[in-house]
Amino acid sequence: MTFGRLLGLCFAALAAIASAPASAKGTVAADREILVMVRHPPDHYRPNGDYGGGYGDALSRSARERLARRIARKYGLSFVDEYPMPMIAIDCFVMAVPDGLSTAAAAEQVSHDADVAWSQPVELYTAQTRAVVRDDPLFAAQPAAGAWHLADLHRISTGKGIIVAVIDSGIEAGHPDLAGQLLVNRNFVLGQSGAAEEHGTGVAGIIAARPNNHAGIVGVAPDARLMGLRACWQTKGSPGAKTVCDSLSVAKALYFAIERRADVINLSISGPDDRLAATLLGVALARGATVVAAFDERRAGGGFPASLQGVFAVSDSLLAAPRGQVYTAPGRDVPTTEPGGRWFLVNGSSFAAAHVSGLVALMRQRRRSHTVTLVTHGGRAIDACATLARAAGPCDCVCGSIRFANAGLLH
């Protein structure tokens, strides 16, 4: 039997924020939908994320929906849902494309409408894992414990006060190693229950599993707190479980993370370029969030969002990662949390990215500066001790066999 399997899923529904009313979205597959962006002036947007004036009242909402339905009729589409994004002065409308017309062609047509800022197909993103054979429910040692001198890192920093947004599949908040670690556990997948799932639970455990609880593992940043933002969905099938996210559910989760000022955003997924997600990630980076993404060796540039400038792209393999700004971190035979209060072994860039998100949380506890620098061996493999010592600044601390004093190195 195999575990830590390559994950992917095609939803029949998109996510909706908890405060929004449920939408009668029907059963249109996400890969038959497009997003239509209509600009609105930002004057009525309050800093706390609420609408002001007439922008969000019932009359204005009705007018925006009438506009969307007019656009849908004009191009032979079906209005499905809406999602206002005042932070970027956009109303995002979801529209279904009829059979016989590609979503790319439909988006191109609608983009030329005078009332439309831009339009794009709904894309799919896959979690980045590799197959691994289950040997022991909890492997004897975490790779980071040796390679990264994890115990020594925790003498310098534990991630206290840092918030990490995990945009992924469902997280088991009651797991023995995760109980009390999640500030929120929000479901953005429309029409589905907030089930605990393997990929999201595993990523969360690597980042922030509880320390000193006589069970399981220790997270890279055990005193950090998580935002569990479920934008992905897991399904069962041959040869195993699969998980993917659609681009609108990812955008909604990103919007939530940015509004609530997450310090670190972990995206252990990969897919095609996406303008809406890229726009939101630009806002996240400008506001000082650190964004970490999984590198996909099968896609040009490592796939999106790893390919986006300013995002830390992370691979689990030196051989898979090309030269350039791609980092490698532990991602093979990693024991982590599994739904049902268990632990299992995982492989893949998804989990390497989770290690880096945890390391960034350690760095940001010691230095709240938005500038993050990763120190590497030979240009790609991360030297966690040197990385954290640089962020810690003048200190007298030990990591591995090296003592760091006053930001210098004393062997």
N, C-alpha and C positions, 0 to 999 in steps of 0.2 A: 504493500500500500504506500502511496506517495503523499508527501505533505509539503507545505510552502509552495503550492502549485501556481503555475502561471494563471493570472486572474483576468477575467473580462466579463461584461454583461450588456445586453441591450435592453434598456428600460422601455416600458410602455407609458411611463409617466414622468413628469418633471417635478422638481422640488418646489415647495412654496413656503415662505416664511411663516412662522407659527402664528403671527398676528393677522395674517391675511385669511380671508374666508376661503373655504375649500372650493376648488374649481371643478366644474363638471367637464373634465378633460377628455373623457371617453377612453378609447383604447388605441389611439393613434400612436404608432411606434415613433420613438424619438428620431430615428434616422429618416423619417418622412416629414420632418418639421424644419422650419426656419425661424430665426429670430429677426424681428423688424424693429429697428431702433428709431424712435422719434424724439427729436430734441425738444426740451423745454427750458426756458430761462431759469437759472439757479436762484433768482431773487427770493423765491418763497421757501427756500430750503433752510431750515434751522440747523445750527451746528450739532445739535444732539441727534440728528437724523430724522426728525419729524418734519412733516409738511407744515407750512405756514400759509396764512392768507387763504386764497381760494384754490391753491394748487392741489390740495388733497381733499377738498370737500366733495360731497356727493355729486354736485352739479358738474364740477370740473372732471371728476372721474368718469361720469357719464359721457361728457364731451369727448374725452380721450378714447373711450371705448367705441363711440360712434365713428371717430376718425379711423381707428384700427379696422373696424368692420367695413368701412368704405374702401380702405386700401385692399382688404382681403377680397371683397367682391370684384374690384377693378381687375385684379390679377388672377381670379379664379381660385382663390385660396379659401381656407376655412379658419376663422378666428378660434383660437383654443384657449389662450390665457394671457394675462399681463403681469408684468413685474416692474414696478417703478423703481428707478435707481437715481434718486435726486443727487447723490454724492457726485455723480458724473453727468448730471443734467440730462438724463436719458429716461424715456419710458420704453421698456422692452416688451414687445408683443410677440407671442408665440402663435405661429400659423402653420396649419397642415397643408402639405402639397399634394395635389391629386396624382393618382397613378398616371404614368406616361410622361411626367415632367420631372426632371432631376431637381433635387434640392438646390444644387449649385446654380442651375439655370434660373430657377424661381427667385433665388436670392439676388442674382444679377439683375433680373428684370425690376424687382421692387426697389433696388438700390438707386435707380434712376428717377424714382418718383420725387417730386419737389417737396413732399412732406416727410421724406425719409432721410435720416442721417446716413445710415448704412443698414445692410441686411446680410445675414450669414446663415449657413446651414447649422443645425445642431450637430456637434461633433461628439465622438465617443473617445474616452480615455481609458487606458488599461493600467492596472497596478503592475509593478515590475517585480516579479518573483521568479525564482528558478525551482525546479523540482528537487526534492530531497527525500530520502527514505527515512521514516521514523525508526529510530534505534531505541532511544530512551525518552520518556515523556519530558524529562529535564536533563539536558546534557550536563556533564560534570563541570564544565567551565564555560563561561561566556568569553568569546574571542576578545572583547574589549577589556576584560579583566587582565589579560596578559599583554596584548599588543598595545593597549592604551593606558595601562597602569591605572585602572579605574579607581581602585581604593586610594591611590595617591592623588588623583584628580579631586576626589571628594574631600581631601584634607584642605584643598584650596577653595573649592566652590561646590555647591550642590544644586544650583539653579533657583535658590529661594527668591521669591518675588517675581519670577519670570513666567509669562503666560505663553504657552505654545499651542497654536491652533492646529489640530490634526484634521485635515480635510480628507476623508477616507470613507470606508464602510463602517458599519456599526461597531461601537466599542462596548464591551461588557463592563459597565461602571462598578458592578458589585464583585468583580473578580478579586480574590484575596490580595493580589499584587497591585490592584488599581483602585480599591475602595478608598474614597476620599481624595483621589487625585484629579478628578474632573470638576471644574467649575461649572460647566454646562455640558449637556449631552443632547444636542439638538438634531432632530431628524429633518432633512431637507428633501427627502424623497417622497413625492406626492403619491398618495394612495397605497403606501406600504407601511407596515408597522416598524417601529424602531428596533429591529432585531439586532442582537449582538452577532458579529461576524468575525471570521478569522483574520482577515487582512488588517482591518482597523484596530482590532484588539491587540494583534501582534505588534503593529507599529507603535501603539500607545505604550505597551509594556517596555519596549526598548528605550523609549524616551524617558519614561517617568515611573517605572515600577517601584513600589514602596521598598524602603530599606529596613533591615533589622526587624522583620516580621516573621522570621523563622519559616519562610516559605518562598519557593520560587527563585526569582532573580532580583537584581537591583538595576534600576534604570540608570542611564547615563546622567540624567539630571533628576534625581529622586525627589528633590524639594520643589521642582517646577510644578506648575499646575496646568492642566490641559483644558482646551476647548474641544470637545468631541463634536465635530461637525460632519454629520453623515450626508455625503453627497454621492456616495457610491452604493452599489447593490450587489449582493452575492447570490448566485444561483448554483444549484447542483446540476452536474451533468458529466458525461464522460469526457476526459478521464478524471475530472475532479471539479472542485469548486472554482467558479470564475467570478471576477468582479470588474466592472467598469463603471465609469461615471459619464453622464452626458454634460455637455458644456454649460448648459443653463444651470443645472444643479450645482456645478462647481462655482459658477459666477455668484450664485446666491450665497453659498457658504463663504466665499471670499468677501463678499460685501459685509456679511455678519462679522467676520474676523476683523476687518478693517475698522468698522464702526466701533467695535469693542476694544480696539487698540491692542491686538495681539502683538507680542514682541517678536515671535518667530512663527512662521507659517510653513508647515510641512505638507508637501504635495508629493506623495509616493506614487505618482501616476504619470502616464505619458500618452501623448496623442498628437494630432495635427495642430498647426497654428490656429489661434482663435483670437479675434480682435477684441471681443468683449472682455474675456479673461485677461488679455494682455493690458487692456486699459485699466482694469481694476488692480492688477499686479503693479502697474506703474504708480498708482495712487498709494498702494501699500508700501512700496519701496521709498517713495517720496516722504511718507510719514514716518519712516524709520524702522519699519518691520524688516526682519531678515527672512528671505524666502529660500527654502531648500527643496529641491526636486530630484526625482529619480531619473537617471540617465538610461535611455533605451538604445542599445547598440544597433537595433534594427531600423532605426529612423535617422534620417539626415539630421545632423547637429544634435543628436541625442533625444529628439522629440521635444514637444512643447509640454510644460513650461521650462524644461531644463535649458533649452536653447535661448531663452530670453535673457537679454543683457541685464546684469544685476542679480540674477538668480544663481545660487550655488548648485551646480549640476554634480551629482554624486553617483558613482558606479561602485559595484562590488568587486570589480576585476580590473587589474592593470592592463590585461591583455585586451579587454573589451573597450576600455576608454582610450580615445585617441589623444594625441598630444594637444595641449591647450588647456583652457580653464575647465578641466573636468577632474574632480577629486575622487580618490578611492578611500573607502572606509570598510570596516568589518561588515560582511554581508553573507557569509557562508557558514552553515551549521550553527546558526544563532538560536539559542533557546530563548523563548519569549512566551508571553501570555496567550492563552487560547480560551475561547468561550467554554463555559461549563466549569470554570474554576480550575482549569488544567493548564499545562505548559506543553509546548511542542517546538520542533526545530523548523527554522525557516531559512530560505536562501533568496538572494536577489537584491537588486539596486534599491528597491523599496525600503529594505531594512538597513542598507548602508546609509541611505538618506536620513532615516530615523536616528541613527547614531550621530550624524552631523547636526541635526536639529537639537539633540541633547547637548552636544558639545557647545553649540552656540549659546544655549541657555546658560551653561556654566560661565562662558565668557561674559555674557551680558549682565550676570549678577555682579561680577567684579568690576566691570566697566560699562556703564550704561550708554556709552557712545554708540551711535548707529553704525559706525565703521567696524566691520568684522574682517579680520585677516586670518586665513588658515595657513599655518606653517606646514610644509610638506617634506618628505624624503624624496629626493630625486624629481621633484616637481609635481607629483600627483598623490602619493600615499600620505595621508595626513599624519603629522607628528602631534598627537593630542597634548602631550606634556608641554612641548615648546609653544604650541598654540595658546594653551591656557595661561602659561607663564607670561607670555607677551601681553595678553589681555589683562592679567592681574596687576601689571605695573610693578613698581618697586615693592618687593616682598622678600621674605626669607622663607622659602617653601621648597619642598622636595617632591619630585615626581619621577618615579623610576629610580635610576641610579644617578640622577642629576639634581644638584641643588641650584635653585635660582635665587640670586640675591641682588637686590637693587636693580632688577631688570637685566642683570648680566648672567653669565653661566660660570658656575664654579664646580668643576668635576670632583 
